[in-house]
Amino acid sequence: MKRSLLVPMIVILAVFFKAQAAPLWPWQNASMGEGAPAWATTDIAAGQIWYVDINAPKSAETGSHDQPFHRIAAALKVARPGDEIWLEPGVYHEQVRIRKPNITLRSSVLHQAKIEVPFNEKKIQQAIRIDFTAKGTRVIGLDISGGYYYAVSLHTKWKGGPHSGVSQVLLSQNLLHGSGRDLLKINPYVWQVLIERNQFYRSGQRDNSNAEAIDAVNASELWIQDNLIKGIATSGIYVKGGSHEVLIQRNLIRNVGLAGILAGFDTSPQFFNMTDNPNMYEARRVRIINNIVDGSQGAGIGAYSAEQVVVAHNTVLNSAIRYHAPIYFGLSFQDRELDAKRPPSKDISVYNNIFSSLRRDGTVLEVRYLEDDTLGGLSSLQGWPKANNNRYFSAFGPASFTDMRPHAKQRSSSLSEWMKWCACEADTQLIEVDLSYPNYMPQGADFQFTSKAESLAVDFYQNKRVSTTYVGAVIPN
């Protein structure tokens, strides 16, 4: 399909959507979604409830409902494992550090308890810090802002024996925003974390060069689902440094400065677990399913030195505005250390997705390759992706599939050439993107297919898919 490069952007965007309206994010008033781990619940714990109210009259502070504490730190000091701390509506200008296990920090009224710290005071590195000793921490329904580096950070024991990170952490229904850099930092060796029904926005208030919504390094058993991520300085979600056993599903990601979702990226070698991951893959065994990415300056979804990644039933719109591609295979340099591995991605499955590109040269898929003076030839992909039944759209001219590797017969190819070379994409089509905004529902026969070997059981809204179903994250009502 050919389009003039002079077509105004407003006309091109009209191809994507039938109306201008705010997108529907259905999870704010919903219960915990399908796929959450068995250990996670938002139910009230069986222990004691301690009350904190910054606006209560000054009195004896016992932590009872009638005589609440005025500071969160006072409640944390007396709370025991299994207790809950309820924050009444108000603004709490204090840094919170959770050291004890099985403590729940909960807003008594959703989002009305606000933990607010500066983003430009270096001594206040995060608004909430969850120490490695705080297994079973739950943070529910808060408004959390600020932090020189992070709004929330999950920590690891680095000294005195094997590294061990905090585990079984639940972050549910929170607002995270206005941090100096990333909004949520998950440090190496942290494991079993559920991040669900949160809203992330306005990262990078102090430094917007490296400011993700969710940044996980060498973490494992992560569930990132049903979140709204918008207005992020760099990437929405990336899991890197050897992160593994990760499920990223049903997230709505809008308007990010780099990429929507990345399996892998670029990590310093000291953060890898060389015993478990000797080849230094940045991400392993990651499932990216039923997500919507709408508006990314770079990749919609990407893989960097990743192994065993499934990218299925995602809807990627308005992506690659400045560089990369809607589906992108990138290079990891790992500090250019000579003993780093920098492996190409391998065993990547890409099926039943919608990928639409705003890149000016029409690129919808890109495989990078680089000849480096020091490191030699660096390839982003080993072999070919296991790809099929995707739908590609380019707003600027014919869709182009770019493979920079030396064995590629030519750098950019048409879909038919790409299908021939990769022996994949047999049921893939080029289409005109026509989704019923704001629900991102595909319209028309081009989006339908008869389910064969692989199709997810439910869609973005957790509606059941049937034998004749649709590509992308959403099926029509």
N, C-alpha and C positions, 0 to 999 in steps of 0.2 A: 504494500500500500504506500502511495507516494503522497507527501505533503510538502508544500512550500515551506522553506525555512523562514519566510517572512510572515507566516500566519501568526497573528498576535497570540500571546500566551493565554489570554482569556478565552479565545476561541478553542484552543487546544484543550484547556481544562474542561470546557463544556462537553467535550467528547466523553469524559470520564463520568460525569455526574449529571443527573437530571434536574437537580435543584440545589440551591445553596442553603444548607442547614447544618446544625451541629450534629456530629455523629452520635449514634446511640451507643452508650456503654452500659450494658445491662446489669452489672454485677453489684452496684452500690447497695441495693436493698435485697440482694439474693443471699442464699445460704452458700456455704462452702461448696465449690464446684467439684465435678467428677475428676478423679485422678489424684486427689490429695492423699498423702500417706496415712496409714492407719493410726499413727501416734498423734496426729494433729487434731485439735478440737478448739473451738472458741467458747465452749461451755464454761460456766463459772466454776472455778476450782473448789475443792472441798474444804480448803483451809480458811483462815480468818481473812476478813476484808478490812483493810486499813484505808482510811479516808484522808484525802489531802484537798484543801480548799484555800487557794491564795487569797480569796476575797472574804473569808469568814472573819467575824469579829475576833479580836485578840482575846484569848482565854487560855485556860490550861489545855495543853495539846496532848491528848491521849490517843489520837488516831481513830476515835469513834466518830460516828456520823454527826453527833452533836458537838464534839470537841475535836475537830479534824486537825491534822498537822497543816502547817503553812508551807512547808518545803517537802519536796519529793525525797530528798536525802534523809530526812528524819524518818519517813516511813520505811525506806530501804534499810535503815539501821536496825529496826526492830522486827521487820518481816522475816518469817521463817520459810523454808521450802514448802511449797504448796499453798502459800498465801497469795492474795491479790491486793494490789494497791489501786484504788479508784481515785482518779483525778476529777474533781468537779470543774465546771466551766471556768475558764480564766487563762491568763498568760503567765507561764512559769519561766522566769528568766534564770534558769540554772542548768548547768551541765549535769547529765544523769549518767551514772556508772553503775551497772548491775554486775555484782560479783557472786551472789548466791544462786544456787540452782533452783529451778522450778518456781520462779517468781513471775507473776502476771502484772503488767502495767496496763491499765485500761482506762479509757475516757468514759465517765459515767453518761455523757451525752456525746454521740458520735461527732468527732472533730471539734468539739467545743473546748477541750482541754488542749492548750497550745504550749509546747515546749519550744522556746525561742531563744537562741543564742546568736552572737555576732558571727559573721562569716569572714571577718578580717582581723581577728585577734588570734595569733598563732598558738597561744597557750590553751585555747579552747578548740581542740582539733576536731571534735565531733559533738553534736547535741546529745546523742545517746551512744554510749559504749557498752557493749556486751562482752564481758571477759570470758576467757576460756573455761573458767570455773562455773559459769552460769548456764549449764545444761538445762534445757527445758524452759528457757525464757520465752514469754509471750508478750508482745506489744500489740495492743488492739485499739483501734479507733482514734488514735491521737493525731494531732497536727504538729509536725516536727519540722523545724526550719533552722537554718544556719549551720555553723560548724566551719572552721577554717579549711578543713579538707572534706568532711563528710557530714551528712545529717545523721546517719546511723552507721556504725561499724561493728563487725563481728570479729573477735580476736582469737589469737593462738598463743600457746605457750612455746616460747622459743628457746629458753635456757633450762639447764638442769634435767636432761633426759630427752626422750623422743619428743618431736613436735606433736602437739595435740591441740586441736581447735575445738571451740564450742560446738555443741550439737543439739539437735531437736529444738531449733529456734523457729518460732512462728511470728511472722510479721503480717498482720491482717487488718485491712480496712483503714490504713493510715494515709495521711497526706505527708509526703516528703518533698521538700522544696527549699530553694534559696540557699544552698550550700556553697562553700567556696569552690569546691571541685565536684567530685562524684556525690550522688545522693545516698547510695548504699554501697558500702565496701565490704566484701566478703574475703577475708584473708586466707592464705594457704592453710590447708589441713582442717578447715572448718567443714562440717559435714551435717547432713540431714537438716536442711533449711527449707521451709515452706514460705514463699512470698506470694500472697494472694489477696486480690481485691483492694490493692493499694493504688494511690494516684501519685505519680512522680512528675514534677515539673520544675523548670527554672534551675537547672544545674549551672555550675561554673560562674557564680557571681563574682568571684575573685580572680579565677584563672579558668578561662573557657577553652584552653588548648587541650585539656585532658579531663573531661568532665562528663562521665557517663551517668545514666540513671542507675544502672546496676552493673557493678564491676566485680566479678568473681575471679580469683586467682587460685588455681590448684585446689579448688573445693570439690566436694563430691556429694552425690545424692541431693541435688537441688531440684525443687519444684517451683517454677516461676509461672504463675497462671492467673488469668482473669484480672490483670492489671491494666491501668490506663497510664500511658507514658507519653508526655507531650512537651514540646518546647525545650528540648534537651540540647546542650551545646555541642556535644560530640555524638556518641552512640547511645541508643536506647538500652540494649542489653548486650554485654559480651561476657563470655565465660572462656577463660584462657589459662595459661600456665600449667596445663595438664588437668584442668577440671574434667570430671567424668561422671557418668550416670546422671545426666541432666535432662529434665523435661521442661520445655518452654512452650506453653500452649495457651491459646485463647487470649492473648494480649493484644491490645489496641495501641499502636505506636504511631504518633503523628508529629511531623515536623521536627526532624532531628538534623543536627549539623554534620554528622558523618554517616553512620550506618544504622539501620534499624535493629537487626539481630546478627551477631557474629558468633560462630563456633570457632574459637581461637582468635588470636590476634598476635601480639608480640610481647614476650615476657623475658625478663632477665634470667639467666640460667640458674642462679642460686635458689630460685623459688620452685624449681621442679623437684619432684620425687624421682630420683634416678633409679631407685630400686624397682618401683612399680611401673615407671614410664621411661625406660632407658633410651628410647628413641626421641624423647622430648617432643611428643605431640602436644600441641597447645590445647586441644579438646578431644575427648574420646567418648563415644557412646552418648551422643546428644540427639534428642528428638525435638525438632522445631516444627510444630504442627498447629494448624487452625489459628494462626496469627494474622492480624491485619497490620500492614505497614503502609502508611499513607503520608508520603512526603519525606524524602531523605536526600541530602546533598550527595551522598555516596551510595554504597551498596544498600539494597533493600535487605537481602539476606546474604551472608558471606561465610566462607570457610577459609581459615588460615591454619595450615599445618594440622588439620583435623582428621580424625580417623573414626569411621563408623558413625556417620551422621545421617539422619533422615530428615529431609525437608519435604513436608507433605501437606497439601490442602491449605496453603497460605495464599493470601491475597496481598500482592505488593503493587502499590500504585504510586505514580508521581515520584519515581525513584531515579537515582543517578543523575540528578540535576546538574552537577558539576563534574563528576568523575565516577569511576567504577561502572557497575552495571546492576540491574535488578537482582540477578544471581551472579555472584562474584567469587572467584578463587584467588586469594591474595597470598603474598609472601610474608613469612616471619623471619626477621633478621636476628632476633635473640641477642641483642647488644653487639652483634658482629663478632662475638667471641669465637675463636678458632675451633674450640672443642664443643661448641653448640651443634646441634644436629640439623635444625631447620628442615624437617622432612616435608615433602609435598603431601598435600591432603590425599587420602585414599579411602575407598569404600564409601562413597557419598551417594545417597539415593535422593533423587529429586523427582517427585511425581505429583500430579493433580494440582498444580499451583497455577496462579495467574501472576504474570510478571509484566509490568508495563513500565516503559522507560521514557524519561524526558531528556536523555542524553542527545546532544545535537547530531552525533554521527550515527544514531540509530542502534547503538549497541544494547543488546538485551541480555547477553551472557558474555563473561570474559574470563579467560584463563591466563594468568600472568606468567611471564618468564623474564629472567634478567641475567645478563652476563656481567658479573661483578669482577672488578680488577683483582680483588683480594680473595673473595669467596668462590669464584668460578661461576658456573651455571647454576642458577636457582630456579626450580620449577615449582609451581603452585599446585600441581595435580599429577598424581601417578595414574596412568591409564585414562579411563573415561568415567564420567558419572553414570550411575544407573538411573537414567532419566527417561520418563515417558509421560504422555498424556498431560503435558503442560500447555498453557496458553500464553503466547507472547504478543506484546503490542509495543510498537514504537511510535511516538507522536511525531517524530521528525524523520521521514523517509523510511525506506525498507528496513525491516529488522535485520540486525547484523550480529553474527556469532563470532566472537573474537578469540582466537587461540594463538598466543604468542610463542608457544613452544616450537623448538626447531623442526620437529617432525611434522608440524602442521603444513598442509599443502599450500595454503595461503593464509595470511593473517586474519582476514575477515571473510566470512562466508555467509551464504544464504541458509535458510533452514534446511532445504533439501540437501545441500552440500554437507552441512553439519550432521544431519541424520546419517548420511552415507559414511562419513569418516568415523563417527563415534559408535555406530551400530546401536543407536539408541533413539529415543523420541519418536517411535514408530507411529504413535497416535496423537502426536503433538500438532497444534495448529497455530497459525498466525491469525489474530482476530482484531476487531474493533472493540475496545473496552467500552461496555455499556452497563454500568452498575446502578441499581436503584438507590441513590443516596437518600437518607443517611444510613441505611442498613447494610450497604455493601452487598446487595443481593444481585447475582448475575441474571441477566434476562436474555433469552434466545437460545436456539438449539446449539450454537457454537460452544456453549459452556457445559452442555450435557455430555454424559458418556454412560455407557452401560458398564457397570462395575465388573471387573474381571478379577485379577488376583489381589489387588490392593486398594482398599478404600477405608477411611476411618469410620468408626461406628457413629460418631456424632459430629456436628459442626461447631462453629464459633459460639453459637447460642445454645449449644448442647441439644439441638434438635436432631432426631435420628435420621441418618442417611438411609436411602432405600437402594434397591438394586439398580435402578436408573437414577443416577445422582449427578452432581455438579462439581466441576473443578472449583478451586478456591476455598476460602474459609467458611462461606455462608451459602446455604441452600435456600431457595425461595420458600415462602410460606406455602 
